[in-house]
Amino acid sequence: MPNYFPFFLLLIFLSVHGSNSLAVPSQEVDPTTCAAYFFNATKMSPAKEYEKLFQLGVRSADRARASLDSEVVTRRIGDASDIMMELIERDFRRFNEIEELYGSLCSRLMLSEEPTK
């Protein structure tokens, strides 16, 4: 009778590793992920910050459209938003967890495209 225990352990390792890879963004995020982050952040922002966050989301999406088809960009933004919502179990009171993961990475990405004056 074959021993399936090593295979079982491998499956557990891969499932745990795979779920963690969704939770932690790489040190470089793409503009579609940042668009999703900024658009989701508008839902938790005070009124005075809403416009700034919304415009950062628009600029992130526009940056992605410079190299990708508009439908692909829309799909990727939706997918990234879904992942973020799954991470916080659709509980916006936990949005600070998303902010910790993506906030500084996305801010740096968008600041890197700022023209120098």
Residue pairs with C-beta under 8 A, 6 or more apart in sequence:
22 83
22 86
22 87
23 87
23 101
24 101
25 33
25 101
25 102
25 105
27 105
28 105
28 109
29 37
29 102
29 105
29 106
29 109
30 64
30 76
31 60
31 61
31 63
31 64
31 109
32 60
32 61
32 64
32 68
32 73
32 76
32 77
32 80
33 76
33 80
33 102
33 106
34 56
34 57
34 60
34 102
34 105
34 106
34 109
34 110
35 57
35 58
35 60
35 61
35 64
35 73
35 77
35 80
36 57
36 77
36 78
36 80
36 81
36 84
37 57
37 80
37 84
37 98
37 102
37 103
37 106
38 53
38 54
38 56
38 57
38 60
38 106
39 53
39 54
39 57
39 77
39 81
40 81
40 84
40 85
40 95
40 98
41 53
41 57
41 95
41 98
41 99
41 103
42 50
42 53
42 54
42 57
43 92
43 95
44 92
44 95
45 53
56 106
56 110
59 110
59 113
60 106
60 109
60 110
61 73
61 77
63 113
64 73
64 76
64 77
65 73
68 76
84 98
84 102
87 97
87 98
87 101
88 94
88 95
88 97
88 98
